[in-house]
Amino acid sequence: MSRQTRYSPEVREGAVRLVSEHAGEYRSQWAAICLIAAKIGCTGETLRSWVIQSQRDQGVKPGLTSDERKRLKELERENRELRRANEILRKASAFFAQAELDRRPR
């Protein structure tokens, strides 16, 4: 169940590049982000998150890179599935153990 993104990776990369190239022309990075976001049709906060993630991917800012975030999500999903399977097996085991106890001896 993949979430569909409204903006292509090329648009994201271009917007982030514009922010990094033109940030010096504005009084703050946030001002540059707001103006560029309005031009591409997204919110300033959306573009700011793209910029921060790009900086993490490049190693400029601390935090998980995109690949690490993707791997973490996969591991969390696998962990959930395994916990669910273990719970099902635990309940099945208890059910059959109780059935064995309730069975009349021959």
N, C-alpha and C positions, 0 to 999 in steps of 0.2 A: 504494500500500500504506500506508494511513493507520493510525496506531496509535490504538486505541480508548481513550478516557480513561474512567476510572471515575467521575469527578466532573464534573458539569456546570459550565459557566462561572458560572452563578448561585451554585452552592454555593461555588466558589472565591472569587468576589467577596465573598460574604457572610462567609466565614471570614476573609479578609484584612481586611475592614471591622471585624469583631469584634476582631481582634488590635489594629488601630490605635485603636479606641475604648476598649478595656479594658486596654491595656498599662500604663497608669498605676496600675491597681488591684493589680498584681502586683509582686513584688520585682524582676523582670526581664522583658524581652520574651520570653525563652525560656520562662519559667514560664507566661506567658499563652499562648504558642504550644502548649505541651504540653497544657495543660488544654483549650483550644479544639479542638485536634486530636483529643483523646480523645472529645470530644462529637460531632464530625462523622464519626469513624471513619477517620481517616487518621493517618499517623505525624507526629511533630513535625517531622521533617526535610522531609517533603513540604510541610507548611504553611509552614515557614520559607522554602523555595524559592519558594513562591507570593508570600510577603510581599516577598522581595527582588526578584523580577521585577516586582511591582507598583510598588515604589519606583523601579526603573529606568525603567519605562514613564512614570512621573510626573516623571522627571528629578531625583529626590531623590538617587539613587545613580548612580555612573558605571557604564557598561556598555551593552551592546546592548539596545535595546527589543525587544519581542515582534515587531513588524513587521520590524525590522532582522534579527533572528535568522531569521525565516521567509524573507526575501529572500536571506540568506546561504546558507541550506540549498538554496534553489532554484538559486542560481548554482553552488554546489558540485556539485549533481546534474547540471546542464547541462554543467559542465566535465568531469565524469567521462564523460558520454555522448560528448562531442566527442573526448576523448582516445581512447576506445574506437573510435569511428568512424575517427579518423586512423590508428590502429594497423591496423585492418582494411584500409583503403585502401593503407597502406604495404606490407602483406604481399601484397595483390592485385597491386600494381604490380610488386613484386619477382618474383612468380610469373609474370606475363605477360612481363616482360622476359626472364626465364630461358627461358621457352617460345619466345620469339622468337629467342633465341640458339641454342637447340637445334634449331630448324627447319632442315631441309636447304635449301640454295639451289636454285633451279629452273634 
